[in-house]
Amino acid sequence: MRVYSTLCFVVGLFMATSFLIVESGNDGVYIVYMGASPPTADHAEILTSLLTRKGKSVIATYSKGFSGFAARLTAEEAEAMAKREGVVSVFPDPLLQLHTTRSWDFLKYQTDLKIDSVSSAAGDDVIVGILDTGQ
């Protein structure tokens, strides 16, 4: 019975410790903006000098439009990254929610409108939306 109790205690302690390690790593996704500098061969080179934990941290690299990358960092790592030479700014990447419930009102869509296909007004008041995902 004593061996069983000791084994349960050790397993419980291990699980609690691993849970605290996971919970204390308040990671977030940060965008690291490198300014006008040309994209280096690998932004991960800068990232690996700051990371103390293992795992995939680079989420995306940006070379068109601006130079930088997105990475999963802690707040302390983001602060340290912002102080590095060549880094213009580091800011959190917010999770944005799409708002499409009012799209029909915004587009002024009329359900009772009868459209004549040979009408000369075909194509007037057309709104084209483009979603650029950066990929």
Residue pairs with C-beta under 8 A, 6 or more apart in sequence:
25 53
25 74
26 74
26 75
27 72
27 73
27 74
28 72
28 73
28 74
28 75
28 78
28 92
28 93
29 59
29 70
29 71
29 72
29 73
29 92
29 93
30 70
30 71
30 72
30 73
30 78
30 81
30 90
30 91
30 92
30 93
31 68
31 69
31 70
31 90
31 91
31 92
31 93
32 43
32 46
32 47
32 68
32 69
32 70
32 71
32 81
32 87
32 90
33 66
33 67
33 68
33 87
33 88
33 89
33 90
33 91
34 43
34 66
34 67
34 68
34 69
34 86
34 87
34 88
35 66
35 67
35 86
35 87
35 88
36 67
37 67
37 86
38 67
39 61
39 62
39 63
39 67
40 46
43 58
43 61
43 68
43 69
44 58
44 69
46 81
46 84
46 86
46 87
47 57
47 58
47 69
47 71
47 81
50 73
50 77
50 80
50 81
50 84
51 57
51 77
57 71
57 72
57 73
58 69
58 70
58 71
59 69
59 70
59 71
59 72
60 69
60 70
60 134
61 68
61 69
61 70
62 68
62 69
62 70
62 134
64 134
65 134
70 93
73 81
73 90
78 90
78 92
79 90
81 87
81 90
82 89
82 90
107 127
108 125
115 122
